């Protein structure tokens, strides 16, 4: 018992130091025209954005302001007539509370799992997730294959699973591709990916979803950034590469701006010190090349692609670089509504209902996204899916993981049945 207490106190001490960089940083909810919000990405940390429920082309965004920049930006918001409300007075304190909560849930989860390496009570590290994938492949060799796809910039193994009753040899079966955690700080996304795998492989709630479809699921697409967000900087979003000019001061690339679709057309994304830095070239990152290669290898059969993000309760489809729709815009909307309806049926009363729409119209213009690139190369149904955050925003407490993975699975399953009916 004494040893457990000492370990807990050591963890708290580490957490105290790890979050010092955010001491006194405040979070503000701001509202304003979509393009005004988009322009801020080059200057401050926009943690999330979502459309307002009452005004067209108006967004709400959660932004972080340091004590040094607070006065300047609040004055700017006043000048632009952008309303703002402070929602957190000291970000460091929020992060310390989150650390203590996660440590407690990990201890409790370990006692409950009875030999299983992964549950739905807490968050897990990259190596734990990789070990779990290997265990599934060993236990279910006729259904699961683990692919060691590549090493990340810092040398971590990027793994994904192929789920198939026919070892990916039946060329008539449509393929669904799902990735998670391309943005490192979005911790709630890997549990969703892992739960989808669990429902397809372990619980097997619907055999038709594997008899008629093949799946590729990448639970942690950005392992370097993901681990860095645990160990050093909870708000880290990008990869950790240092292959670009200015990398010593500003390492990393936004993985969801690094795809070759209108890449290099937005000046703000060319600055390595912004959170939306697109990288020195398209697919400069080994992490995004894994997603590219998976899609290209299955392009003849790939029918749906979903990139899991957090937060905002949205299904966003192409195009993001302009407010026009792909030729199959109606099908994109219909499939998105099908998934959103299934999720909303299981959602908590306090949760926002899912919004389905064109990314540029719902939010603002973006370039180099995986959603747009996959649609451009020929995958019919491609989405950025923003999971719930409730009142906790990006820091979803572990107690909500099971709710989010359960409702999201219902949506994904509904989308998979749509794929079966249209492309099967």
URMO-V395568 format. One record per pair of residues at least 12 apart in sequence whose ideal C-beta (glycine too) atoms are under 6 Angstrom apart, sorted by sequence separation. I is the first residue (numbers start at 0). GAP is how many residues later the second one is. If there is no record, write none. Layout:
i: (I & I)
gap: (GAP & GAP)
This chain:
i: (36 & 48 & 108 & 133 & 227 & 239 & 240 & 256 & 108 & 132 & 145 & 146 & 179 & 224 & 238 & 370 & 47 & 116 & 117 & 224 & 237 & 238 & 339 & 45 & 46 & 116 & 145 & 223 & 224 & 237 & 262 & 316 & 104 & 105 & 223 & 237 & 238 & 339 & 387 & 45 & 104 & 143 & 144 & 221 & 386 & 43 & 44 & 143 & 256 & 262 & 336 & 196 & 257 & 335 & 101 & 256 & 257 & 314 & 36 & 249 & 253 & 259 & 33 & 249 & 253 & 36 & 192 & 252 & 33 & 193 & 314 & 132 & 192 & 245 & 252 & 257 & 132 & 243 & 30 & 129 & 189 & 189 & 257 & 28 & 29 & 252 & 254 & 28 & 29 & 221 & 254 & 324 & 27 & 243 & 26 & 162 & 175 & 322 & 350 & 183 & 236 & 321 & 322 & 24 & 25 & 173 & 174 & 175 & 176 & 177 & 178 & 179 & 180 & 181 & 312 & 319 & 172 & 180 & 181 & 319 & 24 & 172 & 180 & 183 & 312 & 313 & 314 & 178 & 183 & 23 & 315 & 35 & 184 & 240 & 320 & 164 & 180 & 183 & 164 & 167 & 238 & 315 & 319 & 320 & 334 & 238 & 319 & 325 & 31 & 163 & 184 & 184 & 29 & 30 & 162 & 183 & 184 & 319 & 327 & 183 & 318 & 29 & 161 & 182 & 317 & 27 & 28 & 159 & 160 & 143 & 317 & 27 & 28 & 142 & 159 & 261 & 25 & 26 & 346 & 26 & 139 & 345 & 25 & 306 & 122 & 342 & 345 & 135 & 221 & 24 & 220 & 316 & 155 & 342 & 314 & 315 & 341 & 342 & 21 & 22 & 304 & 341 & 21 & 153 & 314 & 151 & 152 & 151 & 313 & 338 & 341 & 18 & 181 & 181 & 304 & 311 & 308 & 310 & 312 & 338 & 18 & 117 & 310 & 337 & 338 & 18 & 301 & 302 & 303 & 304 & 305 & 306 & 307 & 308 & 309 & 215 & 310 & 290 & 294 & 298 & 305 & 334 & 337 & 14 & 310 & 334 & 14 & 153 & 152 & 152 & 128 & 277 & 128 & 10 & 125 & 125 & 125 & 125 & 265 & 264 & 261 & 262 & 258 & 257 & 256 & 258 & 260 & 178 & 260 & 255 & 258 & 260 & 303 & 191 & 302 & 176 & 188 & 302 & 188 & 187 & 174 & 185 & 185 & 176 & 174 & 173 & 174 & 175 & 176 & 177 & 178 & 179 & 173 & 157 & 151 & 149 & 94 & 149 & 148 & 187 & 212 & 208 & 187 & 211 & 190 & 194 & 198 & 211 & 191 & 195 & 190 & 194 & 187 & 191 & 195 & 41 & 44 & 41 & 40 & 173 & 173 & 173 & 49 & 47 & 47 & 121 & 119 & 119 & 119 & 104 & 97 & 50 & 48 & 37 & 34 & 33 & 61 & 46)
gap: (12 & 12 & 12 & 12 & 12 & 12 & 12 & 12 & 13 & 13 & 13 & 13 & 13 & 13 & 13 & 13 & 14 & 14 & 14 & 14 & 14 & 14 & 14 & 15 & 15 & 15 & 15 & 15 & 15 & 15 & 15 & 15 & 16 & 16 & 16 & 16 & 16 & 16 & 16 & 17 & 17 & 17 & 17 & 17 & 17 & 19 & 19 & 19 & 19 & 19 & 19 & 20 & 20 & 20 & 21 & 21 & 21 & 21 & 22 & 22 & 22 & 22 & 23 & 23 & 23 & 24 & 24 & 24 & 25 & 25 & 25 & 26 & 26 & 26 & 26 & 27 & 28 & 28 & 29 & 29 & 29 & 30 & 30 & 31 & 31 & 32 & 32 & 33 & 33 & 33 & 33 & 33 & 35 & 36 & 37 & 37 & 37 & 37 & 37 & 38 & 38 & 38 & 38 & 39 & 39 & 39 & 39 & 39 & 39 & 39 & 39 & 39 & 39 & 39 & 39 & 39 & 40 & 40 & 40 & 40 & 41 & 41 & 41 & 41 & 41 & 41 & 41 & 42 & 42 & 43 & 43 & 44 & 44 & 44 & 44 & 45 & 45 & 45 & 46 & 46 & 46 & 46 & 46 & 46 & 46 & 48 & 49 & 49 & 50 & 50 & 50 & 51 & 52 & 52 & 52 & 52 & 52 & 52 & 52 & 53 & 53 & 54 & 54 & 54 & 54 & 56 & 56 & 56 & 56 & 57 & 57 & 58 & 58 & 58 & 58 & 59 & 60 & 60 & 60 & 61 & 61 & 61 & 63 & 63 & 64 & 64 & 64 & 65 & 65 & 66 & 66 & 66 & 67 & 67 & 68 & 68 & 68 & 68 & 69 & 69 & 69 & 69 & 70 & 70 & 70 & 71 & 71 & 72 & 72 & 72 & 72 & 73 & 73 & 74 & 74 & 74 & 75 & 75 & 75 & 75 & 76 & 76 & 76 & 76 & 76 & 77 & 77 & 77 & 77 & 77 & 77 & 77 & 77 & 77 & 77 & 78 & 78 & 79 & 79 & 79 & 79 & 80 & 80 & 81 & 83 & 83 & 84 & 86 & 87 & 88 & 90 & 90 & 91 & 92 & 94 & 97 & 100 & 101 & 101 & 102 & 105 & 105 & 109 & 110 & 111 & 111 & 111 & 112 & 112 & 113 & 114 & 115 & 115 & 116 & 116 & 117 & 119 & 120 & 121 & 122 & 123 & 123 & 124 & 125 & 126 & 127 & 127 & 128 & 128 & 128 & 128 & 128 & 129 & 132 & 134 & 136 & 139 & 140 & 141 & 199 & 203 & 207 & 208 & 208 & 210 & 210 & 210 & 212 & 213 & 213 & 214 & 214 & 216 & 216 & 216 & 226 & 230 & 232 & 235 & 245 & 249 & 250 & 262 & 263 & 264 & 276 & 281 & 282 & 285 & 293 & 297 & 311 & 314 & 326 & 329 & 330 & 331 & 347)
